[in-house]
Amino acid sequence: MNPTCVPVTATLSHLSDDPIYKEEMPYEIWADNVADDTPRTNIKLNIFPDCALTDVRTLHGEKPALDSWGFGRFHQSFPYETGPYSAEYVNLPREKQLDVLEKYLETMSGFLREQLGCEKVVCWDWRVRSSKMTASRTSPNIYSLKQEAGQDIRSVKINSSHLVDGSPQWMQKVVSKVITDEEAAWAETGKYRTRVLTVWRPLVDIVQTDPLVYCDTWTVTDSDLDIVQKVMNDTVEESMYLKPRKEHQWYWMSNQTRDDVVIMTVWDSKRPLSRSAAVPHCAMVLPEHPPGFKPRESIELRFVVWNSD
């Protein structure tokens, strides 16, 4: 990207502070077999063009850290010996998919142990994403899981409306389901800090469209986030959408490569009921794109990790 065109503000979609949410909870219906006259969402988004934005590569003093900002940037040479190399990975035969994923998970689990001193890590979810170009939206991008785009929810479109991956209550339910009895006993002793983290990296050499942006959690309050119910076929999940506030400070990484890893907090046992412990994030619309740009592709892993407290 031309250095003179590096953006210092971002155009982002925020949840509207609509009075309707005092009467009914924000929701998205992703389930099948929904009547045609049933609205799939009551979510209304407003577009704000001048959200304060900083390139983390330009920071010369304090650097982003998980414990203070909710996110951190890390370097890891891309594991070409394991893959996946692109979003086309999701089109591989299932057996090959699982083989590649197992090797990548092993690599990234070791990376977390090394970088964060985790005593144990468990990956419970993953996503591969791709997009040509994102546009700010006034409603979320929802489709039935029956449709072609929803056949494999692990291969999903990028959405420009920013959210948090799970409410505190929902993430505690997730943790209780994915951990063993031994791991649950660890948590009960109070000697271990348990966190849910998202580990994100590009699957392209350089991100030229739809870079990831993330908000400093020190600038977010619990009241800035509204819980959204996501109605699936067999469960109701919860995520969160962010309402606008001028104090929010957003960050991104220009020319992010496969070697640039971003880790974001989703839930922290030190703040188990705090909505603002989690990092709001989304894709950003860039002011320009190079000729013949390559669509952004990325992979994110979601881990439960334990550290001695």
Secondary structure, DSSP 8 states (H G I E B T S, - for coil): --GGG--SEEEEEEE---GGGGTS--EEE--SS--TTS-SB---EEEEEEEEEEEGGG--SS---HHHHSEEEEE----TTT---SGGGGGS-HHHHHHHHHHHHHHHHHHHHHHH--SEEEEEEEEEEEES-----SS-----TTSGGGSSTTEEE--SB-EES--HHHHHHHHHHHS-HHHHHHHHHT-EEEEEEEEEEESSSB--SS-EEEE-GGG--GGGEEEEEEE-SS-EEEEEEE---TT--EEE-TT-BTTEEEEEEEEETTSTT-GGGS--EEE---S---TT---EEEEEEEEEEEEE-
